[in-house]
Amino acid sequence: MESFTRLTGIAAPVLLDNVDTDQIIPKQFLTTVERTGLGKGLLYDFRTDENENENPDFILNQEPWNKAKVLIAGENFGCGSSREHAPWALLDFGIKCVIAESFADIFYNNCFKNGILPITLPKGQIDTISICAENKEVFTVDLNHKIIMVGDVFTLPFRIDKTRREYLLDGVDDISLTEKSEEDIKAYENMQKERYPWLS
């Protein structure tokens, strides 16, 4: 997993509440276990009309937000099923940070496991930064200093769990953590073989 330290780019405001994982990446795109190519399905039902033609009114289809690196959302973002394709779709589109009023727990945890930084801010701040995003201000998210810089306009601090912050900074996921304990795992397995030889 790539480390997350500092991210600079355009932010796209999609101020919808209760956007579930089926809306983030609809079921027809779940036929793969690959992490690439899913960006085309991100928020597909919003980005296309009933004939599956591109909806020019949706912000992720418009310049410069079609190259957004930050997504701004409402309450309870990522609710619904636990599909890991949801953060994969965000990453493949180019989004590495989601700022919302609140997140569903499983989606929130999946973000950290895939190198996405989820940030929770109160509604007043969400409204303020959304106006800046609509005005095409450039956002810089600095995980080292736990701040969001919005152009030359203002800076906002944010909170994040210390351990999760360190994992993102180091680019550590569950597999990496397991690999760090490889010698201890081997030692335990050898001990078990000696103590219970009939299990080997």
C-alpha positions as CSV (number, residue, x, y, z in Angstrom):
1,M,0.0,0.0,0.0
2,E,1.3,3.5,-0.8
3,S,1.9,5.8,2.1
4,F,-0.2,8.9,2.5
5,T,1.6,12.0,3.7
6,R,0.4,15.0,1.8
7,L,-2.1,15.4,-1.0
8,T,-2.8,18.4,-3.2
9,G,-5.6,18.7,-5.8
10,I,-9.1,19.7,-6.7
11,A,-12.0,18.7,-4.4
12,A,-15.4,17.6,-5.7
13,P,-18.4,18.4,-3.5
14,V,-21.0,15.6,-3.7
15,L,-23.2,16.8,-0.8
16,L,-25.5,13.8,-0.5
17,D,-26.5,12.0,2.7
18,N,-26.6,8.2,3.1
19,V,-24.6,7.4,-0.1
20,D,-24.3,3.6,0.2
21,T,-21.7,1.3,-1.2
22,D,-24.0,0.2,-4.0
23,Q,-24.2,3.8,-5.1
24,I,-20.5,4.3,-4.8
25,I,-19.9,1.2,-7.1
26,P,-23.0,-0.6,-8.4
27,K,-23.3,-4.4,-8.4
28,Q,-22.7,-4.8,-12.2
29,F,-19.1,-3.7,-11.6
30,L,-18.4,-6.3,-9.0
31,T,-17.4,-9.1,-11.4
32,T,-13.7,-8.5,-10.8
33,V,-11.3,-8.9,-7.9
34,E,-8.9,-6.5,-9.6
35,R,-8.5,-3.1,-8.1
36,T,-8.0,-1.3,-11.5
37,G,-10.7,-0.3,-14.0
38,L,-13.3,0.4,-11.3
39,G,-13.1,4.2,-11.5
40,K,-15.5,4.1,-14.5
41,G,-18.2,2.7,-12.2
42,L,-17.7,5.3,-9.4
43,L,-21.1,6.8,-8.6
44,Y,-22.3,5.5,-11.9
45,D,-26.0,6.1,-11.4
46,F,-25.3,9.7,-10.7
47,R,-22.8,10.1,-13.5
48,T,-25.1,8.6,-16.2
49,D,-28.7,9.1,-17.2
50,E,-31.4,6.4,-17.7
51,N,-29.9,5.5,-21.0
52,E,-26.4,5.2,-19.5
53,N,-25.2,8.3,-21.3
54,E,-22.9,10.7,-19.4
55,N,-24.8,13.2,-17.3
56,P,-23.1,16.5,-18.0
57,D,-24.8,18.1,-14.9
58,F,-23.0,15.8,-12.4
59,I,-19.9,17.4,-11.0
60,L,-17.6,14.4,-11.5
61,N,-18.2,14.7,-15.2
62,Q,-17.1,18.4,-15.3
63,E,-13.7,20.0,-15.5
64,P,-11.8,20.3,-13.3
65,W,-13.7,18.1,-10.8
66,N,-13.4,15.0,-13.1
67,K,-9.8,14.9,-11.9
68,A,-10.6,15.4,-8.2
69,K,-8.3,13.9,-5.6
70,V,-10.6,14.8,-2.7
71,L,-14.3,14.0,-2.4
72,I,-16.6,16.1,0.0
73,A,-19.7,14.3,1.1
74,G,-22.6,14.5,3.6
75,E,-23.7,12.3,6.4
76,N,-23.3,8.5,6.7
77,F,-21.1,8.1,3.6
78,G,-20.4,4.5,2.7
79,C,-23.3,2.9,4.4
80,G,-24.8,-0.4,3.2
81,S,-22.9,-3.5,2.4
82,S,-19.2,-4.0,3.2
83,R,-18.0,-4.3,-0.4
84,E,-14.3,-3.4,-0.6
85,H,-14.8,-2.4,-4.2
86,A,-16.1,0.9,-3.0
87,P,-12.7,2.3,-1.8
88,W,-11.1,0.6,-4.8
89,A,-13.4,2.6,-7.2
90,L,-12.5,5.8,-5.4
91,L,-8.8,5.1,-5.7
92,D,-9.0,4.1,-9.3
93,F,-10.8,7.4,-10.1
94,G,-8.0,9.2,-8.4
95,I,-9.6,10.1,-5.0
96,K,-7.4,9.5,-2.0
97,C,-9.2,11.5,0.6
98,V,-12.9,11.7,1.5
99,I,-14.2,14.4,3.8
100,A,-17.7,13.9,5.2
101,E,-19.9,14.7,8.1
102,S,-19.9,11.1,9.1
103,F,-19.0,7.6,7.7
104,A,-20.4,4.1,8.0
105,D,-18.0,2.1,10.2
106,I,-17.1,-0.7,7.8
107,F,-16.4,1.7,4.9
108,Y,-14.4,4.0,7.2
109,N,-12.2,1.0,8.2
110,N,-11.9,-0.1,4.6
111,C,-10.6,3.3,3.6
112,F,-7.6,3.0,5.9
113,K,-6.9,-0.5,4.7
114,N,-6.7,0.8,1.1
115,G,-4.7,4.0,1.6
116,I,-7.6,6.4,1.6
117,L,-7.8,9.1,4.3
118,P,-11.4,9.6,5.6
119,I,-11.8,12.9,7.5
120,T,-14.9,13.8,9.6
121,L,-15.8,17.5,9.9
122,P,-18.9,19.2,11.3
123,K,-21.6,20.3,8.9
124,G,-20.7,24.0,9.1
125,Q,-17.1,23.3,8.0
126,I,-18.4,20.9,5.3
127,D,-20.6,23.7,3.9
128,T,-17.7,26.2,3.9
129,I,-15.2,24.0,2.2
130,S,-17.8,22.9,-0.3
131,I,-18.2,26.5,-1.5
132,C,-14.4,26.7,-1.9
133,A,-14.4,23.5,-3.8
134,E,-17.2,24.8,-6.1
135,N,-14.9,27.9,-6.7
136,K,-12.1,25.5,-7.8
137,E,-9.8,26.3,-4.9
138,V,-6.9,23.8,-4.6
139,F,-7.0,21.7,-1.4
140,T,-3.9,20.4,0.4
141,V,-4.4,17.6,2.9
142,D,-1.4,17.3,5.2
143,L,-1.5,14.2,7.3
144,N,1.7,14.9,9.1
145,H,0.3,18.1,10.6
146,K,-3.3,17.0,10.5
147,I,-4.5,20.0,8.6
148,I,-6.5,20.9,5.4
149,M,-5.3,23.9,3.6
150,V,-7.8,25.5,1.2
151,G,-5.9,27.6,-1.3
152,D,-4.8,30.8,0.3
153,V,-8.2,31.1,2.1
154,F,-7.9,29.2,5.4
155,T,-6.5,26.2,7.2
156,L,-8.6,23.6,9.1
157,P,-7.3,21.1,11.6
158,F,-8.7,17.6,11.7
159,R,-8.6,14.7,14.1
160,I,-7.5,11.1,13.4
161,D,-6.6,8.1,15.5
162,K,-2.9,8.1,16.2
163,T,-2.4,4.4,15.2
164,R,-4.3,4.8,11.9
165,R,-2.5,7.9,11.1
166,E,0.9,6.1,11.5
167,Y,-0.3,3.2,9.4
168,L,-1.2,5.6,6.6
169,L,2.0,7.6,6.9
170,D,4.0,4.3,6.7
171,G,1.8,2.7,4.0
172,V,1.1,-0.3,6.3
173,D,-2.0,-2.5,5.8
174,D,-3.1,-5.7,7.4
175,I,-0.9,-7.8,5.2
176,S,2.1,-5.7,6.0
177,L,1.4,-6.0,9.7
178,T,1.3,-9.8,9.4
179,E,4.5,-9.9,7.4
180,K,6.2,-7.9,10.2
181,S,5.4,-10.8,12.5
182,E,6.6,-13.5,10.2
183,E,9.5,-14.7,12.4
184,D,7.2,-14.8,15.5
185,I,4.6,-16.8,13.5
186,K,7.2,-19.3,12.3
187,A,8.6,-19.7,15.9
188,Y,5.1,-20.4,17.2
189,E,4.4,-22.9,14.4
190,N,7.7,-24.7,15.2
191,M,6.8,-24.8,18.9
192,Q,3.4,-26.3,18.1
193,K,5.0,-29.0,15.9
194,E,7.4,-30.0,18.7
195,R,4.6,-29.9,21.4
196,Y,1.9,-31.6,19.3
197,P,3.8,-33.6,16.5
198,W,0.6,-35.4,15.5
199,L,-0.8,-32.1,14.2
200,S,1.9,-31.6,11.6
